[in-house]
Amino acid sequence: MNDGQNYNRDQEFGVHKNVIPQDATIADVLRLLGDPEEYVRQVLSTFYTMKKQGEVVVRIGTTGTGLRPSYRIDMASTGEPISAFDGQTHRAFTDVKSIDTENWSSCSMNFVEVRDLLGQIRSRL
């Protein structure tokens, strides 16, 4: 397998990093989501709970396939992470401070944008 050239295990096994662009939002990855309506509904539910801390935004993780991207809730004014969530279970990660910021999208969505996105998804059904 390794004939002296640089060996990339990810390429061998077909793992694709950076499937999600660095500036993607939930709206940008809708076509990749396994169940767009349920995913966005769960994100909106989490978002609603986090709004109690002030004006917040959500950004998605940019690693993985995009089927159920992890997401992070940040303070809108500072970009400071409040909490991050597993995109499959929608449970909070236990240590936000250890989450590498380069694995999160540089763009975000606010509550109204996510709510409106859910409405658009539902109107297509």
CNS distance restraints for C-alpha pairs under 8 A (distance, minus, plus):
assign (resid   1 and name CA) (resid   7 and name CA) 7.87 0.50 0.50
assign (resid   2 and name CA) (resid   6 and name CA) 7.42 0.50 0.50
assign (resid   2 and name CA) (resid   7 and name CA) 5.75 0.50 0.50
assign (resid   8 and name CA) (resid  12 and name CA) 6.57 0.50 0.50
assign (resid   9 and name CA) (resid  13 and name CA) 6.37 0.50 0.50
assign (resid  10 and name CA) (resid  14 and name CA) 5.98 0.50 0.50
assign (resid  10 and name CA) (resid  15 and name CA) 4.89 0.50 0.50
assign (resid  10 and name CA) (resid  16 and name CA) 7.16 0.50 0.50
assign (resid  11 and name CA) (resid  15 and name CA) 6.08 0.50 0.50
assign (resid  11 and name CA) (resid  16 and name CA) 7.53 0.50 0.50
assign (resid  16 and name CA) (resid  64 and name CA) 7.04 0.50 0.50
assign (resid  16 and name CA) (resid  65 and name CA) 7.18 0.50 0.50
assign (resid  17 and name CA) (resid  63 and name CA) 5.57 0.50 0.50
assign (resid  17 and name CA) (resid  64 and name CA) 6.07 0.50 0.50
assign (resid  17 and name CA) (resid  65 and name CA) 7.76 0.50 0.50
assign (resid  18 and name CA) (resid  22 and name CA) 7.59 0.50 0.50
assign (resid  18 and name CA) (resid  62 and name CA) 5.97 0.50 0.50
assign (resid  18 and name CA) (resid  63 and name CA) 5.40 0.50 0.50
assign (resid  18 and name CA) (resid  64 and name CA) 7.10 0.50 0.50
assign (resid  19 and name CA) (resid  62 and name CA) 7.16 0.50 0.50
assign (resid  19 and name CA) (resid  63 and name CA) 6.80 0.50 0.50
assign (resid  19 and name CA) (resid  64 and name CA) 6.68 0.50 0.50
assign (resid  19 and name CA) (resid  65 and name CA) 5.90 0.50 0.50
assign (resid  19 and name CA) (resid  66 and name CA) 7.07 0.50 0.50
assign (resid  20 and name CA) (resid  24 and name CA) 6.56 0.50 0.50
assign (resid  20 and name CA) (resid  29 and name CA) 7.39 0.50 0.50
assign (resid  20 and name CA) (resid  62 and name CA) 4.93 0.50 0.50
assign (resid  20 and name CA) (resid  63 and name CA) 6.61 0.50 0.50
assign (resid  20 and name CA) (resid  64 and name CA) 7.59 0.50 0.50
assign (resid  20 and name CA) (resid  65 and name CA) 7.28 0.50 0.50
assign (resid  20 and name CA) (resid  66 and name CA) 6.41 0.50 0.50
assign (resid  21 and name CA) (resid  62 and name CA) 6.50 0.50 0.50
assign (resid  21 and name CA) (resid 105 and name CA) 7.48 0.50 0.50
assign (resid  22 and name CA) (resid  62 and name CA) 6.17 0.50 0.50
assign (resid  22 and name CA) (resid 103 and name CA) 7.99 0.50 0.50
assign (resid  22 and name CA) (resid 104 and name CA) 7.14 0.50 0.50
assign (resid  22 and name CA) (resid 105 and name CA) 4.83 0.50 0.50
assign (resid  22 and name CA) (resid 106 and name CA) 6.04 0.50 0.50
assign (resid  22 and name CA) (resid 107 and name CA) 7.96 0.50 0.50
assign (resid  23 and name CA) (resid 105 and name CA) 5.02 0.50 0.50
assign (resid  23 and name CA) (resid 106 and name CA) 4.92 0.50 0.50
assign (resid  23 and name CA) (resid 107 and name CA) 5.09 0.50 0.50
assign (resid  24 and name CA) (resid  28 and name CA) 5.60 0.50 0.50
assign (resid  24 and name CA) (resid  29 and name CA) 7.10 0.50 0.50
assign (resid  24 and name CA) (resid  60 and name CA) 7.45 0.50 0.50
assign (resid  24 and name CA) (resid  62 and name CA) 7.82 0.50 0.50
assign (resid  24 and name CA) (resid 105 and name CA) 5.84 0.50 0.50
assign (resid  24 and name CA) (resid 106 and name CA) 7.47 0.50 0.50
assign (resid  24 and name CA) (resid 107 and name CA) 6.25 0.50 0.50
assign (resid  24 and name CA) (resid 108 and name CA) 7.96 0.50 0.50
assign (resid  25 and name CA) (resid  29 and name CA) 6.78 0.50 0.50
assign (resid  25 and name CA) (resid  59 and name CA) 6.40 0.50 0.50
assign (resid  25 and name CA) (resid  60 and name CA) 6.39 0.50 0.50
assign (resid  25 and name CA) (resid 105 and name CA) 7.13 0.50 0.50
assign (resid  25 and name CA) (resid 107 and name CA) 6.19 0.50 0.50
assign (resid  25 and name CA) (resid 108 and name CA) 5.89 0.50 0.50
assign (resid  25 and name CA) (resid 109 and name CA) 6.71 0.50 0.50
assign (resid  26 and name CA) (resid  30 and name CA) 6.34 0.50 0.50
assign (resid  26 and name CA) (resid  40 and name CA) 7.91 0.50 0.50
assign (resid  26 and name CA) (resid  59 and name CA) 7.66 0.50 0.50
assign (resid  26 and name CA) (resid  60 and name CA) 6.77 0.50 0.50
assign (resid  26 and name CA) (resid 109 and name CA) 7.74 0.50 0.50
assign (resid  26 and name CA) (resid 114 and name CA) 7.98 0.50 0.50
assign (resid  27 and name CA) (resid 117 and name CA) 6.99 0.50 0.50
assign (resid  29 and name CA) (resid  33 and name CA) 6.55 0.50 0.50
assign (resid  29 and name CA) (resid  66 and name CA) 6.72 0.50 0.50
assign (resid  30 and name CA) (resid  36 and name CA) 5.98 0.50 0.50
assign (resid  31 and name CA) (resid  36 and name CA) 7.82 0.50 0.50
assign (resid  32 and name CA) (resid  65 and name CA) 7.65 0.50 0.50
assign (resid  32 and name CA) (resid  66 and name CA) 5.45 0.50 0.50
assign (resid  32 and name CA) (resid  67 and name CA) 5.48 0.50 0.50
assign (resid  33 and name CA) (resid  39 and name CA) 7.59 0.50 0.50
assign (resid  33 and name CA) (resid  66 and name CA) 6.03 0.50 0.50
assign (resid  33 and name CA) (resid  67 and name CA) 4.27 0.50 0.50
assign (resid  33 and name CA) (resid  68 and name CA) 5.89 0.50 0.50
assign (resid  34 and name CA) (resid  67 and name CA) 5.02 0.50 0.50
assign (resid  34 and name CA) (resid  68 and name CA) 6.67 0.50 0.50
assign (resid  35 and name CA) (resid  39 and name CA) 6.07 0.50 0.50
assign (resid  36 and name CA) (resid  40 and name CA) 6.02 0.50 0.50
assign (resid  36 and name CA) (resid 121 and name CA) 7.54 0.50 0.50
assign (resid  37 and name CA) (resid  41 and name CA) 5.98 0.50 0.50
assign (resid  37 and name CA) (resid 118 and name CA) 6.50 0.50 0.50
assign (resid  37 and name CA) (resid 121 and name CA) 6.25 0.50 0.50
assign (resid  37 and name CA) (resid 122 and name CA) 7.05 0.50 0.50
assign (resid  38 and name CA) (resid  42 and name CA) 6.10 0.50 0.50
assign (resid  39 and name CA) (resid  43 and name CA) 6.23 0.50 0.50
assign (resid  39 and name CA) (resid  68 and name CA) 7.21 0.50 0.50
assign (resid  39 and name CA) (resid  87 and name CA) 7.57 0.50 0.50
assign (resid  40 and name CA) (resid  44 and name CA) 6.00 0.50 0.50
assign (resid  40 and name CA) (resid 114 and name CA) 7.24 0.50 0.50
assign (resid  40 and name CA) (resid 117 and name CA) 7.83 0.50 0.50
assign (resid  40 and name CA) (resid 118 and name CA) 6.12 0.50 0.50
assign (resid  41 and name CA) (resid  45 and name CA) 6.18 0.50 0.50
assign (resid  41 and name CA) (resid 118 and name CA) 6.67 0.50 0.50
assign (resid  42 and name CA) (resid  46 and name CA) 6.25 0.50 0.50
assign (resid  42 and name CA) (resid  90 and name CA) 6.92 0.50 0.50
assign (resid  43 and name CA) (resid  47 and name CA) 5.93 0.50 0.50
assign (resid  43 and name CA) (resid  90 and name CA) 7.45 0.50 0.50
assign (resid  44 and name CA) (resid  48 and name CA) 6.02 0.50 0.50
assign (resid  44 and name CA) (resid 111 and name CA) 7.28 0.50 0.50
assign (resid  44 and name CA) (resid 114 and name CA) 6.51 0.50 0.50
assign (resid  44 and name CA) (resid 115 and name CA) 6.63 0.50 0.50
assign (resid  45 and name CA) (resid  49 and name CA) 6.58 0.50 0.50
assign (resid  46 and name CA) (resid  50 and name CA) 6.34 0.50 0.50
assign (resid  46 and name CA) (resid  90 and name CA) 7.75 0.50 0.50
assign (resid  47 and name CA) (resid  51 and name CA) 6.13 0.50 0.50
assign (resid  47 and name CA) (resid  56 and name CA) 7.88 0.50 0.50
assign (resid  47 and name CA) (resid  58 and name CA) 7.55 0.50 0.50
assign (resid  47 and name CA) (resid  73 and name CA) 7.27 0.50 0.50
assign (resid  47 and name CA) (resid 111 and name CA) 6.82 0.50 0.50
assign (resid  48 and name CA) (resid  52 and name CA) 7.53 0.50 0.50
assign (resid  48 and name CA) (resid 111 and name CA) 7.61 0.50 0.50
assign (resid  50 and name CA) (resid  54 and name CA) 7.81 0.50 0.50
assign (resid  50 and name CA) (resid  56 and name CA) 7.33 0.50 0.50
assign (resid  50 and name CA) (resid  73 and name CA) 7.48 0.50 0.50
assign (resid  51 and name CA) (resid  55 and name CA) 6.08 0.50 0.50
assign (resid  51 and name CA) (resid  56 and name CA) 6.03 0.50 0.50
assign (resid  54 and name CA) (resid  75 and name CA) 7.22 0.50 0.50
assign (resid  55 and name CA) (resid  75 and name CA) 6.21 0.50 0.50
assign (resid  55 and name CA) (resid  76 and name CA) 5.56 0.50 0.50
assign (resid  55 and name CA) (resid  77 and name CA) 7.47 0.50 0.50
assign (resid  56 and name CA) (resid  73 and name CA) 6.50 0.50 0.50
assign (resid  56 and name CA) (resid  74 and name CA) 5.52 0.50 0.50
assign (resid  56 and name CA) (resid  75 and name CA) 4.51 0.50 0.50
assign (resid  56 and name CA) (resid  76 and name CA) 4.61 0.50 0.50
assign (resid  56 and name CA) (resid  77 and name CA) 7.92 0.50 0.50
assign (resid  56 and name CA) (resid 110 and name CA) 6.60 0.50 0.50
assign (resid  56 and name CA) (resid 111 and name CA) 7.48 0.50 0.50
assign (resid  57 and name CA) (resid  73 and name CA) 5.68 0.50 0.50
assign (resid  57 and name CA) (resid  74 and name CA) 5.38 0.50 0.50
assign (resid  57 and name CA) (resid  75 and name CA) 6.33 0.50 0.50
assign (resid  57 and name CA) (resid  76 and name CA) 5.41 0.50 0.50
assign (resid  57 and name CA) (resid 108 and name CA) 5.97 0.50 0.50
assign (resid  57 and name CA) (resid 109 and name CA) 5.45 0.50 0.50
assign (resid  57 and name CA) (resid 110 and name CA) 4.56 0.50 0.50
assign (resid  57 and name CA) (resid 111 and name CA) 6.74 0.50 0.50
assign (resid  58 and name CA) (resid  71 and name CA) 6.64 0.50 0.50
assign (resid  58 and name CA) (resid  72 and name CA) 5.56 0.50 0.50
assign (resid  58 and name CA) (resid  73 and name CA) 4.60 0.50 0.50
assign (resid  58 and name CA) (resid  74 and name CA) 6.27 0.50 0.50
assign (resid  58 and name CA) (resid 108 and name CA) 5.30 0.50 0.50
assign (resid  58 and name CA) (resid 109 and name CA) 5.38 0.50 0.50
assign (resid  58 and name CA) (resid 110 and name CA) 6.44 0.50 0.50
assign (resid  59 and name CA) (resid  71 and name CA) 5.60 0.50 0.50
assign (resid  59 and name CA) (resid  72 and name CA) 5.37 0.50 0.50
assign (resid  59 and name CA) (resid  73 and name CA) 6.66 0.50 0.50
assign (resid  59 and name CA) (resid  74 and name CA) 7.79 0.50 0.50
assign (resid  59 and name CA) (resid 104 and name CA) 6.61 0.50 0.50
assign (resid  59 and name CA) (resid 105 and name CA) 5.78 0.50 0.50
assign (resid  59 and name CA) (resid 106 and name CA) 7.51 0.50 0.50
assign (resid  59 and name CA) (resid 107 and name CA) 6.39 0.50 0.50
assign (resid  59 and name CA) (resid 108 and name CA) 4.54 0.50 0.50
assign (resid  59 and name CA) (resid 109 and name CA) 6.65 0.50 0.50
assign (resid  60 and name CA) (resid  69 and name CA) 6.18 0.50 0.50
assign (resid  60 and name CA) (resid  70 and name CA) 5.83 0.50 0.50
assign (resid  60 and name CA) (resid  71 and name CA) 4.18 0.50 0.50
assign (resid  60 and name CA) (resid  72 and name CA) 6.22 0.50 0.50
assign (resid  60 and name CA) (resid 104 and name CA) 5.77 0.50 0.50
assign (resid  60 and name CA) (resid 105 and name CA) 5.64 0.50 0.50
assign (resid  60 and name CA) (resid 108 and name CA) 7.68 0.50 0.50
assign (resid  61 and name CA) (resid  69 and name CA) 5.74 0.50 0.50
assign (resid  61 and name CA) (resid  70 and name CA) 5.19 0.50 0.50
assign (resid  61 and name CA) (resid  71 and name CA) 5.62 0.50 0.50
assign (resid  61 and name CA) (resid  72 and name CA) 7.58 0.50 0.50
assign (resid  61 and name CA) (resid 103 and name CA) 5.66 0.50 0.50
assign (resid  61 and name CA) (resid 104 and name CA) 4.34 0.50 0.50
assign (resid  61 and name CA) (resid 105 and name CA) 6.00 0.50 0.50
assign (resid  62 and name CA) (resid  66 and name CA) 7.77 0.50 0.50
assign (resid  62 and name CA) (resid  69 and name CA) 7.42 0.50 0.50
assign (resid  62 and name CA) (resid 103 and name CA) 5.41 0.50 0.50
assign (resid  62 and name CA) (resid 104 and name CA) 5.49 0.50 0.50
assign (resid  62 and name CA) (resid 105 and name CA) 5.99 0.50 0.50
assign (resid  63 and name CA) (resid  69 and name CA) 7.77 0.50 0.50
assign (resid  63 and name CA) (resid 103 and name CA) 6.38 0.50 0.50
assign (resid  64 and name CA) (resid  69 and name CA) 7.14 0.50 0.50
assign (resid  65 and name CA) (resid  69 and name CA) 7.70 0.50 0.50
assign (resid  68 and name CA) (resid  87 and name CA) 4.79 0.50 0.50
assign (resid  68 and name CA) (resid  88 and name CA) 5.55 0.50 0.50
assign (resid  69 and name CA) (resid  86 and name CA) 7.37 0.50 0.50
assign (resid  69 and name CA) (resid  87 and name CA) 4.84 0.50 0.50
assign (resid  69 and name CA) (resid  88 and name CA) 7.54 0.50 0.50
assign (resid  70 and name CA) (resid  84 and name CA) 7.28 0.50 0.50
assign (resid  70 and name CA) (resid  85 and name CA) 5.60 0.50 0.50
assign (resid  70 and name CA) (resid  86 and name CA) 4.65 0.50 0.50
assign (resid  70 and name CA) (resid  87 and name CA) 4.06 0.50 0.50
assign (resid  70 and name CA) (resid  88 and name CA) 7.52 0.50 0.50
assign (resid  71 and name CA) (resid  84 and name CA) 5.67 0.50 0.50
assign (resid  71 and name CA) (resid  85 and name CA) 5.34 0.50 0.50
assign (resid  71 and name CA) (resid  86 and name CA) 6.78 0.50 0.50
assign (resid  71 and name CA) (resid  87 and name CA) 6.41 0.50 0.50
assign (resid  71 and name CA) (resid 104 and name CA) 7.93 0.50 0.50
assign (resid  72 and name CA) (resid  81 and name CA) 6.86 0.50 0.50
assign (resid  72 and name CA) (resid  82 and name CA) 7.54 0.50 0.50
assign (resid  72 and name CA) (resid  83 and name CA) 5.82 0.50 0.50
assign (resid  72 and name CA) (resid  84 and name CA) 4.01 0.50 0.50
assign (resid  72 and name CA) (resid  85 and name CA) 6.09 0.50 0.50
assign (resid  72 and name CA) (resid 104 and name CA) 7.86 0.50 0.50
assign (resid  73 and name CA) (resid  81 and name CA) 6.03 0.50 0.50
assign (resid  73 and name CA) (resid  82 and name CA) 5.66 0.50 0.50
assign (resid  73 and name CA) (resid  83 and name CA) 5.49 0.50 0.50
assign (resid  73 and name CA) (resid  84 and name CA) 6.10 0.50 0.50
assign (resid  74 and name CA) (resid  78 and name CA) 7.88 0.50 0.50
assign (resid  74 and name CA) (resid  79 and name CA) 5.31 0.50 0.50
assign (resid  74 and name CA) (resid  80 and name CA) 5.29 0.50 0.50
assign (resid  74 and name CA) (resid  81 and name CA) 4.17 0.50 0.50
assign (resid  74 and name CA) (resid  82 and name CA) 5.21 0.50 0.50
assign (resid  74 and name CA) (resid  83 and name CA) 7.17 0.50 0.50
assign (resid  75 and name CA) (resid  79 and name CA) 5.13 0.50 0.50
assign (resid  75 and name CA) (resid  80 and name CA) 5.36 0.50 0.50
assign (resid  75 and name CA) (resid  81 and name CA) 6.44 0.50 0.50
assign (resid  75 and name CA) (resid  82 and name CA) 6.76 0.50 0.50
assign (resid  76 and name CA) (resid  80 and name CA) 7.88 0.50 0.50
assign (resid  81 and name CA) (resid  96 and name CA) 7.12 0.50 0.50
assign (resid  82 and name CA) (resid  96 and name CA) 7.35 0.50 0.50
assign (resid  83 and name CA) (resid  92 and name CA) 6.62 0.50 0.50
assign (resid  83 and name CA) (resid  93 and name CA) 7.20 0.50 0.50
assign (resid  83 and name CA) (resid  96 and name CA) 5.73 0.50 0.50
assign (resid  84 and name CA) (resid  92 and name CA) 5.59 0.50 0.50
assign (resid  84 and name CA) (resid  93 and name CA) 5.60 0.50 0.50
assign (resid  84 and name CA) (resid  96 and name CA) 6.15 0.50 0.50
assign (resid  85 and name CA) (resid  89 and name CA) 7.97 0.50 0.50
assign (resid  85 and name CA) (resid  90 and name CA) 5.39 0.50 0.50
assign (resid  85 and name CA) (resid  91 and name CA) 5.32 0.50 0.50
assign (resid  85 and name CA) (resid  92 and name CA) 4.25 0.50 0.50
assign (resid  85 and name CA) (resid  93 and name CA) 5.48 0.50 0.50
assign (resid  86 and name CA) (resid  90 and name CA) 4.92 0.50 0.50
assign (resid  86 and name CA) (resid  91 and name CA) 5.59 0.50 0.50
assign (resid  86 and name CA) (resid  92 and name CA) 6.40 0.50 0.50
assign (resid  86 and name CA) (resid  93 and name CA) 6.74 0.50 0.50
assign (resid  87 and name CA) (resid  91 and name CA) 7.98 0.50 0.50
assign (resid  95 and name CA) (resid  99 and name CA) 7.24 0.50 0.50
assign (resid 100 and name CA) (resid 104 and name CA) 7.75 0.50 0.50
assign (resid 109 and name CA) (resid 113 and name CA) 5.91 0.50 0.50
assign (resid 109 and name CA) (resid 114 and name CA) 6.49 0.50 0.50
assign (resid 110 and name CA) (resid 114 and name CA) 6.40 0.50 0.50
assign (resid 111 and name CA) (resid 115 and name CA) 6.07 0.50 0.50
assign (resid 112 and name CA) (resid 116 and name CA) 5.99 0.50 0.50
assign (resid 113 and name CA) (resid 117 and name CA) 6.08 0.50 0.50
assign (resid 114 and name CA) (resid 118 and name CA) 6.31 0.50 0.50
assign (resid 115 and name CA) (resid 119 and name CA) 6.43 0.50 0.50
assign (resid 116 and name CA) (resid 120 and name CA) 6.26 0.50 0.50
assign (resid 117 and name CA) (resid 121 and name CA) 6.28 0.50 0.50
assign (resid 118 and name CA) (resid 122 and name CA) 6.21 0.50 0.50
assign (resid 119 and name CA) (resid 123 and name CA) 6.12 0.50 0.50
assign (resid 120 and name CA) (resid 124 and name CA) 6.53 0.50 0.50
assign (resid 121 and name CA) (resid 125 and name CA) 6.91 0.50 0.50
